[in-house]
């Protein structure tokens, strides 16, 4: 989908790893069986909920498994294990893409996701479940369904109808099925521009970004789908409307779960959906913060390039998120499957994996201290190239003027030194 959004990667060649220096069609994926961590995640959640159901007093902490994984265990493993040393050579991409094993791994997430969500609703709807446990259960299910949105992201970029339906099925528990339409035909077209509701601006807090991206994404998806249906001579209220199909899936799942578990399941279902969707939007916030595609002399935005996405090569988060952190290559090749995505050293790099960046994103001052100077460094002190929050542009340009001048001077000195060395 959106095959026209292809990046110019020529100036960002992938550095070969030792196993790539000898060209061989028999390149083996060193992470082949590690990818099973993806569909294992809802299995971990289901096991935790089952343990809690069997011994809710002794195993009370299991209700909080989801937040512990997302905000604690995975970031800790990222720090302990470090970055990924493997990069598939171009010669191996076709073979990797044709291997159905990887596709089955992604789809295996969905059945367990549904069972886990239903069990969470059943536990949270019981009269005997304490309020603090209900909160933990909600966050656990919401966290795993939030990761499930990434399953939908992987499937939604494939062009056949079955994958689209499965993508919407993975999104249905969070009620965020419009993402399939907006992400592919809105975000990928407008990424790293002020017009994109899913690209955050420097100086914009996550809490200011959240309503802008949620409302903007819904409005954009409706506009995109109306235009698609109009080209087919159909109105919005058509059975062919993918937004209506997705919303029907969510309504059906929520209705069936409430019918079985009772009305006490409704607050749980709503709250876990909000939390899960907020995790997706927190990742959106992280991925393009402050980055801006420049305009040419005709006022057209340049093509999306590797420098327009924040990347991370931390291996554990990448295993759980199907290498979403290799984000520059994803925007270069939207239909390329996760197992074939490559890491680019020259693309902007985050200080940690996406999981470790979530808590800073929630706390604006921590986030600004972590990221603002990185954005300025990336643009070598040229403040005119940054995607600013318009409400804070003047304030922040004045605040960082001295730092930007220092960075610009250092960058100029490096360039001149390089020219001298070349001469």
Secondary structure, DSSP 8 states (H G I E B T S, - for coil): --TT-----TTS-----GGGSS--TT---TTTTGGGHHHHHHHHHHHHHHHHHH-TTTTGGGGGHHHHIIIIIHHHHHHHH-B------HHHHHHHHH-HHHHHHHHHHHHHHHHHHHHHHHHHT-TTS-HHHHHHHHHHHHHHHHHHHHHHHHHHTS-SHHHHHHHHHHHHTTT-TTHHHHIIIIIHHHTTSTT-TTS--BT--HHHHHHHHHHHHHHHHHHHHHHHHHHTT--SSSTT-HHHHHHHHHHHHHHHHHHHH-TTHHHHHHHHHHHHHHHHHHHHHHHTTT----B-TTS-B----GGGS-B--BHHHHHHTTTTT-HHHHHH-TTS-GGG----TTS-B-SS-HHHHHHHHHSHHHHHHHHHHHHHHHTTT-GGGS-B-TTTHHHHHHHTHHHHHHHHHHHHHHHHHHHHHH-
